[in-house]
Amino acid sequence: MATIHEVAKYAGVSVGSVSRFLNGYTLKDDNMKKIAEAVAALNYKENMLAKGLKSKQSQTIGLLMNHMRSNFSSSMVAKIEEEMEKSGYGLLLSGFQGEPAQFQRKIDFLLSRSVDGVILFEAEQEWPEVQALRDLDIPILSINTPIEFEKVDSILVNNQQSTKEVILRMLALGHEKIGVIAAPQKDYVAKERLSGVLAAYEEVGVSKDNLTIFYGDYSKESGIKGAAYLIEQKEVTAWFVCNYNMSLGALQVIYEEGIQLGKDLSFACYDYFEASEIFTPKLTVVKQPITEIGVLAANRMIDKIQKKNQLSGETLVLNNEILWRDSIATK
């Protein structure tokens, strides 16, 4: 089945031009002729075109997620859906698992369903597939990664600063040898969190040679491997884990090995989960503002739809909350 990108390539126009044509906008006669010919030649959803796609709003928002299996992601979807329903909008959810090629297919899927806007979760601006969204004439909003297009809003959290504050606390309590289980440094969020670790060491003047970093892949299994690796580094006295699933793996190893948090090892991690309240001691965690992000994303998207996508894009930064507990203690 042909995609909107293939139609644009065949016609020699931008994806945005194809989108506007399908949405009923009037373009230059030559471009309209080229696009119509491409649609016919590639058999691109002619039935939708015949119906006059976008003659009225679908009351549906596309939500395109990266990783959907984390506690943070599932909570985010639930909150955005709850807020959208208050204004009579439904969500069409899809995922791309960090794969740009899959991202393109999913965008085509959402556009073919006549969504009134698209919310992206952790899509990277440098991907060519994301660059192609620049000319789309529907509201687009990005969560957790900045997309610096003229009309695109980006909702971010202060990942770097939050991580820096946790590491500074560990350093102040005498933990110079800190182990970090980080995500691959391929995406914006992973880079921000690890950069906060490095910034803390630089601020206090402690050599970064004291750091031990294990690169996981966001999975619980990589958290288990990372924990096993850090245990082998006998001098490491404090751990920081950069996401929820890897934290679960690390905590499993800690308890299987009989390591006492706050005594044998200081520990902190990203993403709040309810079980962190029943650990002994309770876990120090970086809690992301899920409710605030969901409400802001929904309200901004609805506002952009009502204003016919004429609002300029903004970058909006929210603050994480650090729940300081006794899993971090003096060395």
C-alpha positions, 0 to 999 in steps of 0.5 A: 500500500502506498504511503503519503511520502511515496505520493509526495515523491512521485508527484515531486512535491512536499508531504505537506502539499499532499496533506493539504491537497487531501485536506481539501485546500486549493494549491497551484493548479500544476501541483494539484494535477501532479498530486492527483496523478500520483494518487491515481497511479499509486492507488493511494486511498482513493476511497478516502479522497473521494469522500473529501478527507477532512471536510470536517473534524474527526474529533480524533487525536493521534498519539504516537509513542516510542516505548509504550511498556514503561510505567511512565508511558502508560500513565501518560497515555491514560492522562492525555486520554482522560483530558481529551475526553473532557473536550470530546476528543478520542485518541488513536494510539500507535507506537514506533519502538524507536525505529524511524522507518516504523515511525513513518508508517505509523504517521501515514496510518494516523494521517489516513485516519483523518486525525485532527492533530498528532502528539509525538512522544520521544521522537527525535528531530534529526530523523528525516521521517520527523523532518517530513512533518514540518510541512503538515498542516495539522497541529503537532505537539512533542512530549519529552523531546524538542522539535523546533519547527515553527508551529510545533509545541515541545513539552519537556521536563528538567531531566538534566537538572534533576539528575544533577541534584541527585548526584550532587546529594550522593557526592555531598554524602561522601559517595565519589564512586558512583555507578550509573545504569544509563540508556543508550546515548542515541536519544535526547532523554538519555543524553540529558539524564547522563549529562546531569550526572557528568555536570554534578561531578564537574561542579564539585571538582571530582574526577569523572574517572570515579564514575562507572557507567553501564549502558542498558537498553531500557529493559528490566533485563539490562537492569539486571545485567547492569546491576551484576556489573556494578556489584563487580566494581567493589568500590562503588558505593552508590547507584543511580538508574536512569529509567523505571524498567532498568530500575526494576532489574537492578532492584531485583538483583539487590534484593536477591544478593541481600544488599541493604539499601541505605547501609551497604549501598545508596540508591536512586532512580528515575520514575516514581512507582507505588512500590517505591513506598513499601520498600525498606527503606523507601526509595529516592526517586525522580518523579516526573509530572505526569498529570501536568504534562497530560493536562498541558498537552491536551489543552495546547492541542485543543487550543491549536485545533481551535485556532486552525493551527495558527499558533506559534510553537513554544517550548514549555519546560516542567519540573520533576519532583525528587522524592528524597528518601533513606535509600541515599545515606552517608557513606 
